[in-house]
């Protein structure tokens, strides 16, 4: 099939203090979230001057892709639209329509299948197409890629660099823990999220030549009565420390593609403060970001759809699907509607 453009679709984030509340209101529109909870989340942004790093990281990714396309093809213009903040998806689709784009591939900045990591991107794209009108370009989302060799090689390289920051005589005994965004169990049970995460962790450990490492979760929110994926990363660090002998820990944020707010706040701020309190040396591995292997992988995903290039995947789960089934990754296990969102954390 022929495509006219590539569309980068991301969560979006504010870039100045004055935009934080408006951004969070966009994220939470239609959801039963108390305003006091929203103001608590806003403090995370104010801690960093009101600026989320995610937009700058998307600009860097686009620049890296433009260089990759110039060197190796394909010849596709790149557009960028966010779900929750400028540049907004609908505005970008209107620009694409004006530029004559009729069919585009979309790369969502999320590697794993879940409601918030895949299905919601597709829903937001379709909502933006409806808002744009009958001339809106047709958009086909690229598949998830948790076990693509390019993604795994980039993640393993970032983890290897982090391990090298630990003294050689202590490196082998350092603990490695992978982290990903926690989600409600009702979402996890109707998506491949946990299985894909576990396979990614296993494959990265094999590349590092290390035994299997623990997968922990971060950014859990919501009322205590609603079960979410565990263990929490900070609880796991406390557990390791209580066993004695923990000196060094490497945290690999496998569930995140860039060092956005949940990484720099939940790991670099909260988890780092806990480790200082416990006397533990924490080294946080960088996310894949614009690692050359990751950028090259995005080009490969495009060629899968445009020229029939082989769909590469390691492990046993196989490559992600191009077109998802109707009930794949619903927001809950029963109704497809959000349940108990009053405490959910929303950062990017």
C-alpha atoms as one frame of an Amber mdcrd trajectory, in Angstrom:
protein
   0.000   0.000   0.000   1.190   3.527  -0.779   1.542   6.147   1.955   2.165
   9.895   1.689   3.587  10.676   5.150   4.584   9.495   8.610   2.697  10.862
  11.616   4.360  10.787  15.044   1.635  10.525  17.701   2.506  11.203  21.327
   0.897  12.089  24.651   1.953  15.724  24.723   3.030  17.874  27.625   3.224
  21.519  28.739   6.295  23.592  28.001   5.747  26.434  30.451   4.230  26.877
  33.888   1.228  28.804  32.541   0.148  25.794  30.430   0.150  23.107  33.127
  -3.466  23.446  34.300  -4.872  23.737  30.771  -2.894  20.662  29.735  -4.168
  18.619  32.679  -7.721  19.772  32.008  -7.343  18.417  28.460  -6.088  15.085
  29.779  -8.864  14.765  32.346 -11.782  16.122  30.316 -14.781  13.826  30.726
 -13.174  11.895  33.582 -14.339  11.926  37.193 -11.114  13.256  38.708 -11.331
  15.685  41.661  -9.691  19.041  41.031  -7.546  18.661  44.144  -6.028  15.533
  42.616  -5.278  17.429  39.419  -3.542  20.145  41.440  -1.388  17.500  43.130
  -0.257  16.244  39.733   0.409  19.826  38.648   3.016  20.098  41.416   5.117
  17.469  39.636   5.360  19.804  36.643   5.980  22.883  38.767   8.891  21.000
  40.351  10.540  21.237  36.909   9.439  24.755  36.041   6.191  23.642  34.404
   7.971  22.044  31.460   7.615  18.427  30.421  10.610  17.146  28.446   8.450
  14.997  26.148   7.946  17.593  23.402  11.656  18.296  23.122  12.336  14.574
  22.923   9.788  14.169  20.138  11.479  16.959  18.203  14.789  15.141  18.622
  13.224  11.888  17.406  11.763  13.602  14.336  15.149  15.136  13.511  16.810
  11.720  13.857  14.177  10.127  11.599  14.633  12.833   8.988  18.349  12.049
   8.882  17.586   8.310   8.681  15.131   8.816   5.826  17.546  11.079   3.953
  20.295   8.470   4.201  18.272   5.317   3.563  14.714   6.237   2.563  11.784
   6.150   2.388  11.028   9.624   1.116   8.218  10.586   3.468   7.481  13.922
   5.155   7.081  13.653   8.928   4.231  15.246  10.851   3.688  15.347  14.608
   0.477  15.487  16.613  -0.207  15.056  20.342  -3.219  13.645  22.113  -3.333
  16.274  24.875  -1.241  19.341  24.041   0.110  21.336  21.142   0.647  20.388
  18.414  -2.742  18.696  18.776  -3.687  15.794  16.518  -6.655  17.530  14.894
  -4.564  20.598  14.035  -1.890  18.374  12.512  -4.423  16.406  10.458  -5.852
  19.643   9.099  -2.357  20.655   8.026  -1.797  17.240   6.438  -5.081  17.614
   4.525  -4.030  21.056   3.304  -0.691  19.612   2.164  -2.430  16.958   0.102
  -1.708  13.959   2.327  -4.305  11.275   1.706  -2.919   8.248   3.554  -0.296
   8.165   6.332   1.331   5.727   8.717   1.298   6.614  12.412   4.044   5.796
  14.896   2.788   5.958  18.492   5.418   6.554  21.158   4.529   3.367  23.044
   6.054  -0.091  22.624   3.534  -2.287  24.429  -0.068  -3.311  23.899  -2.621
  -1.966  26.400  -5.560   0.421  26.352  -3.481   3.518  27.123  -0.466   2.289
  25.132  -2.190   1.312  21.889  -5.985   1.339  21.640  -6.371   4.864  23.020
  -3.944   6.153  20.401  -6.129   4.624  17.681  -9.268   6.076  19.242  -7.743
   9.547  19.481  -6.554   9.396  15.864 -10.063   8.504  14.710 -11.576  11.262
  16.876  -9.191  13.780  15.299 -10.126  12.538  11.802 -13.804  13.090  12.567
 -13.043  16.587  13.866 -11.011  17.343  10.739 -13.848  16.397   8.424 -14.384
  14.296   5.288 -11.068  15.336   3.756  -9.006  14.008   6.670  -6.213  11.652
   5.642  -6.579   7.937   6.259  -4.252   6.918   9.119  -2.861   3.409   9.729
  -1.040   2.881  13.028   2.235   0.942  12.952   2.384  -2.178  15.114   3.720
  -2.464  18.640   7.345  -3.571  18.836   8.212  -4.898  22.292  10.364  -7.713
  20.856  11.765  -6.045  17.755  15.564  -6.533  17.659  16.132  -2.786  17.191
  14.171  -1.802  20.297  15.801  -4.544  22.384  19.327  -3.724  21.199  18.824
  -0.067  22.107  17.426  -0.930  25.549  20.244  -3.405  26.231  22.865  -0.854
  25.204  21.390   1.761  27.539  21.382  -0.790  30.386  24.967  -1.804  29.628
  26.125   1.829  29.857  24.372   2.142  33.233  26.036  -1.027  34.555  29.432
   0.328  33.503  28.916   3.255  35.890  29.234   0.816  38.803  32.705  -0.087
  40.063  33.959  -3.278  38.327  34.373  -5.170  41.593  30.689  -4.523  42.472
  29.128  -4.756  39.027  28.300  -8.468  39.015  26.512  -8.227  42.366  24.476
  -5.151  41.389  20.730  -5.686  41.217  18.951  -4.911  37.945  15.257  -4.067
  37.976  13.076  -3.124  35.010  10.269  -0.614  35.429   7.089   0.117  33.500
   3.932   2.124  34.062   1.466   0.304  36.288  -2.083  -0.091  34.983  -5.273
  -1.394  36.606  -5.583  -5.179  36.626  -8.876  -4.818  34.716  -6.864  -3.359
  31.809  -3.989  -5.798  32.124  -6.313  -8.801  31.941  -7.616  -7.831  28.490
  -4.296  -6.850  26.916  -0.897  -8.411  26.154   0.851  -5.777  28.312   2.364
  -7.924  31.067   3.378 -10.787  28.792   5.088  -8.422  26.373   6.904  -6.605
  29.169   8.170  -9.842  30.665   9.430 -11.047  27.304  11.240  -7.746  26.686
  12.940  -7.961  30.095  13.991 -11.565  29.484  15.428 -10.792  26.056  17.358
  -7.734  27.292  18.838  -9.804  30.139  19.976 -12.398  27.598  21.694  -9.662
  25.584  23.418  -8.436  28.745  24.478 -11.954  29.740  22.757 -11.565  33.089
  20.199 -13.719  34.915  16.535 -12.798  34.731  15.707  -9.552  36.535  12.578
  -8.374  38.328   9.904  -6.327  36.561   8.470  -3.648  38.849   5.933  -0.917
  38.208   5.750   2.805  38.820   3.297   5.711  38.638   0.508   3.660  40.203
  -2.415   5.801  41.264  -6.135   5.389  41.767  -8.033   4.442  44.914  -6.593
   1.678  47.139  -9.670  -0.451  46.446  -8.744  -0.746  42.773  -5.985  -3.331
  42.170  -3.093  -2.271  39.931  -0.026  -4.137  38.730   2.641  -4.643  41.413
   5.261  -4.555  42.885   5.775  -0.822  43.044   9.383   0.116  42.258   9.957
   1.848  45.604   8.387  -1.018  47.549  10.647  -3.425  45.695  13.746  -1.374
  46.539  12.753  -1.419  50.215  12.251  -5.173  50.028  15.680  -5.722  48.485
  17.289  -3.497  51.085  15.591  -5.269  53.973  17.215  -8.514  52.842  20.639
  -6.967  53.456  23.629  -6.538  51.208  22.063  -4.215  48.626  24.725  -1.720
  47.542  23.969  -0.964  43.892  20.814  -1.093  41.810  20.334  -0.363  38.121
  16.813   0.650  37.103  15.956   0.107  33.430  12.735   1.972  32.471  11.841
  -0.547  29.768   8.244   0.656  29.575   9.161   4.196  28.474  10.692   5.378
  25.195  11.938   8.743  26.439  12.960  10.395  29.700   9.659  12.185  30.206
   8.001  13.368  33.406   7.159   9.984  34.913  10.769   8.914  34.488  12.416
  12.035  35.859   9.935  12.422  38.731   9.111   8.856  39.793  12.601   7.447
  39.246  15.112  10.300  39.226  13.363  12.135  42.074  11.315   9.761  44.263
  13.206   6.466  43.822  16.556   8.270  43.907  15.618   9.999  47.190  14.634
   6.641  48.699  17.964   5.095  47.700  19.892   7.990  49.213  17.950   7.475
  52.436  18.807   3.754  52.418  22.439   4.270  51.439  21.992   2.483  48.111
  23.705   3.567  44.897  21.019   3.891  42.198  21.949   4.178  38.531  19.072
   4.795  36.163  19.551   3.568  32.601  18.571   5.981  29.851  15.511   5.228
  27.757  15.967   4.287  24.095  15.338   7.882  22.997  17.130   8.456  19.686
  19.436   5.455  19.891  20.425   4.586  16.288  19.087   1.032  16.574  15.697
   2.358  17.710  15.512   4.988  14.971  16.414   2.340  12.386  13.667   0.101
  13.806  11.021   2.744  13.063  12.192   2.794   9.452  11.884  -1.009   9.367
   8.303  -0.842  10.682   7.443   1.495   7.826   9.033  -0.811   5.238   7.029
  -3.746   6.609   3.880  -1.915   5.520   5.123  -0.314   2.324   7.359  -2.940
   0.734   6.674  -6.198   2.530   9.946  -6.270   4.471  10.278  -9.160   6.923
   8.536  -8.587  10.269  11.406  -9.161  12.684  10.803 -10.280  16.270  12.735
 -12.177  18.919  11.325 -14.454  21.610   8.175 -16.527  21.330   5.275 -14.061
  21.211   5.842 -13.013  17.613   5.486  -9.560  16.036   2.627  -7.266  16.957
  -0.403  -7.189  14.673  -0.997  -4.427  12.134  -4.749  -4.269  12.744  -6.170
  -5.095  16.171  -9.322  -7.048  16.916 -12.400  -5.083  17.977 -12.193  -6.074
  21.666  -8.413  -5.934  21.995  -7.084  -3.832  24.903 -10.393  -2.488  26.186
 -10.252   0.025  29.009 -11.724  -2.574  31.362 -12.485  -6.255  31.229 -16.236
  -5.872  30.825 -17.729  -2.648  29.560 -15.031  -0.870  27.620 -15.621   2.155
  29.849 -13.226   3.571  32.380 -13.745   2.430  35.948 -12.706   4.403  39.029
 -10.449   7.010  37.417 -10.638   9.440  40.318  -7.058   9.012  41.397  -5.245
   8.245  38.171  -1.939  10.012  37.675  -1.450  11.599  34.272   2.010  12.794
  33.382   4.169  12.904  30.304
